[in-house]
Amino acid sequence: MKTRFILKRMYRKKSVIFFTIILAIILFAVIAAPLIAPNDIYKTDLLNRFAPPSAQFPFGTDELGRCIFSRILFGGRASLTYALIATTVAAIIGTTIGMISGYKGGRVDGLIMRICDIMYSFPHLVITLVIVAILGSGIYNILIAMLVTQWLYYARMSRGMTMDIRNQDFVAAARSNGSSTAKIIFKHILPNIVPQMIALTTIDFGHTILTISGLSFLGLGVQPPSPEWGALINSARAFIYTDIQMILWPGLMILLVVLSVNVIGDNLRDALDMKMN
Amino acid sequence: MGKYIIKRLLQLIPILLVVSILAFGLVRVLPGGAAVAYLTARNIAPTKESIAAAEEYLGLNQPLLTQYFIWLKGAAAFDFGVSYASNKAIAPEILGALRNTMGLAAAAMVWLVLISVPLGIFSAKKPNSAFDHFSRGFAFLGASAPSFLVGFLLVLLFSVKLNLLPSFGKRNFASYIMPSLTLALGYIASYSRILRNSLLENMRSTNVLYARARGLKEKRVFSAHTLRNSMIPVVTNFCLSVGGMLAGSVIVEDVFSWPGMGRLIISSIEARDYPMIQAYVVIMALLYITINLVADILCAAINPKIRYEA
């Protein structure tokens, strides 16, 4: 479609280019972690605890003598993969439900909107915590909890946009051709809302990273000794007086990724002339 | 206005009913059931006899509907039963924690108003100025920074290096400063931008143009017309952020060992203390619903259009 036009509008600003490069570097480092990481992330060396940065350990070593740099690289893999899974699945499910709800209207729509009303009467974090309370802590239960709360945003937005498109002539034409509901939704409505849904997904991705690393920080998500940015900070907090770097580096990585994603998403939204609250 | 409020109150009844059923049902969907959870929390081995005794003690062998009404009757009077973990009444403990969290949220609100209102107004008065760019950058940074990072950096600076503020717990007035600032930061960021954009939008509106044409002083145009109309999204977001803060203080409370709702729910999840979790759900939902209602009513009071459309 007009993808090139949107990208051109988006990259007018230097800040967007800058943060795209930052994000690309981090993504590359995290994806190539097995090749880049200088040390085994689980190998402990009690004679070499809290070592200062050196050629072999670029960020030094932690309380068990493990390589902080390698653990941050692999930690990023966990944080970003889980956030990506949670956001994508929520976006697909939410958008589909929203399109069906907006296109069908009537009882289906009423039911889905009532479910939304109930979900909106709790702060999302409360729903997440309750699901973790029932299922127990662990990253997969966190992902389920994220899914339960996040689909709402996509459903609400795609529903509104579908309702605007539903009454346009080309949809009426498709209907009079005898196209099935599924065909109308996925062939005619979906392509029209995809750019906006991508913008929403981008912004939600940053938010999801913060939530997942936050819950891991609380000890509810990724469990040690597996590295994850939030979990790394949780195990480093006891040593805040000894070695602040163990908190600083993973924290800065989260900040940089979320900041980049937010800047990119915000400018994509502007390029699409979207109004969102 | 009275009609509007009554209508909004009536809409709450089904939602409250569902909330109560969900909170009650929470214990029913437990793997192993409530009796096992109770025994585990009390460190008793779950044998056939002990489970039967626990079911008798917790009233689990009564009909489901009877149990629900007994629980609902208690909950309506803020009696949520006894904690599995401490074997003490839940209400005093959770209300104490709630008070601490509300205190934290109130202090965060002070930061929010003190920082984001001037930030928003000055940005809107000179859009695209250096100050506006700075405030935009700050907004992005504030919205992207994980609160545990901000919290630990504040501790490092003000407790470890400067030795000015206490790093944990709730002891005196100074204890409030760092946790509340950490809690407020993300909200300050988004809030100042909402105010700025809303102000800019209203500055271009026809009623502001008309006010100028009538020869009103610029100060009066700003305070009586621009600012007033910009308050609607601000009030809605303000109220919503109170609700968000009460739940979202979990991480901040954990960083600063603040004895509030967040720490209570995390320790209750770890101990599988289900009556406490139930009480948490009910209280949070009640608070959130009330806050949203107040936000809607305030907005309807500012803007008559909302009253008539609803």
Boltz contact constraints between the chains, C-beta under 6 A:
constraints:
  - contact:
      token1: [A, 118]
      token2: [B, 18]
      max_distance: 6.0
  - contact:
      token1: [A, 121]
      token2: [B, 15]
      max_distance: 6.0
  - contact:
      token1: [A, 121]
      token2: [B, 285]
      max_distance: 6.0
  - contact:
      token1: [A, 121]
      token2: [B, 289]
      max_distance: 6.0
  - contact:
      token1: [A, 122]
      token2: [B, 285]
      max_distance: 6.0
  - contact:
      token1: [A, 123]
      token2: [B, 243]
      max_distance: 6.0
  - contact:
      token1: [A, 123]
      token2: [B, 244]
      max_distance: 6.0
  - contact:
      token1: [A, 123]
      token2: [B, 247]
      max_distance: 6.0
  - contact:
      token1: [A, 123]
      token2: [B, 288]
      max_distance: 6.0
  - contact:
      token1: [A, 125]
      token2: [B, 247]
      max_distance: 6.0
  - contact:
      token1: [A, 125]
      token2: [B, 248]
      max_distance: 6.0
  - contact:
      token1: [A, 126]
      token2: [B, 247]
      max_distance: 6.0
  - contact:
      token1: [A, 126]
      token2: [B, 284]
      max_distance: 6.0
  - contact:
      token1: [A, 129]
      token2: [B, 265]
      max_distance: 6.0
  - contact:
      token1: [A, 130]
      token2: [B, 281]
      max_distance: 6.0
  - contact:
      token1: [A, 133]
      token2: [B, 269]
      max_distance: 6.0
  - contact:
      token1: [A, 133]
      token2: [B, 277]
      max_distance: 6.0
  - contact:
      token1: [A, 210]
      token2: [B, 146]
      max_distance: 6.0
  - contact:
      token1: [A, 214]
      token2: [B, 251]
      max_distance: 6.0
  - contact:
      token1: [A, 217]
      token2: [B, 148]
      max_distance: 6.0
  - contact:
      token1: [A, 218]
      token2: [B, 254]
      max_distance: 6.0
  - contact:
      token1: [A, 218]
      token2: [B, 266]
      max_distance: 6.0
  - contact:
      token1: [A, 233]
      token2: [B, 148]
      max_distance: 6.0
  - contact:
      token1: [A, 244]
      token2: [B, 156]
      max_distance: 6.0
  - contact:
      token1: [A, 247]
      token2: [B, 152]
      max_distance: 6.0
  - contact:
      token1: [A, 251]
      token2: [B, 149]
      max_distance: 6.0
  - contact:
      token1: [A, 254]
      token2: [B, 146]
      max_distance: 6.0
  - contact:
      token1: [A, 255]
      token2: [B, 144]
      max_distance: 6.0
  - contact:
      token1: [A, 255]
      token2: [B, 145]
      max_distance: 6.0
  - contact:
      token1: [A, 258]
      token2: [B, 144]
      max_distance: 6.0
  - contact:
      token1: [A, 259]
      token2: [B, 144]
      max_distance: 6.0
  - contact:
      token1: [A, 262]
      token2: [B, 140]
      max_distance: 6.0
  - contact:
      token1: [A, 262]
      token2: [B, 144]
      max_distance: 6.0
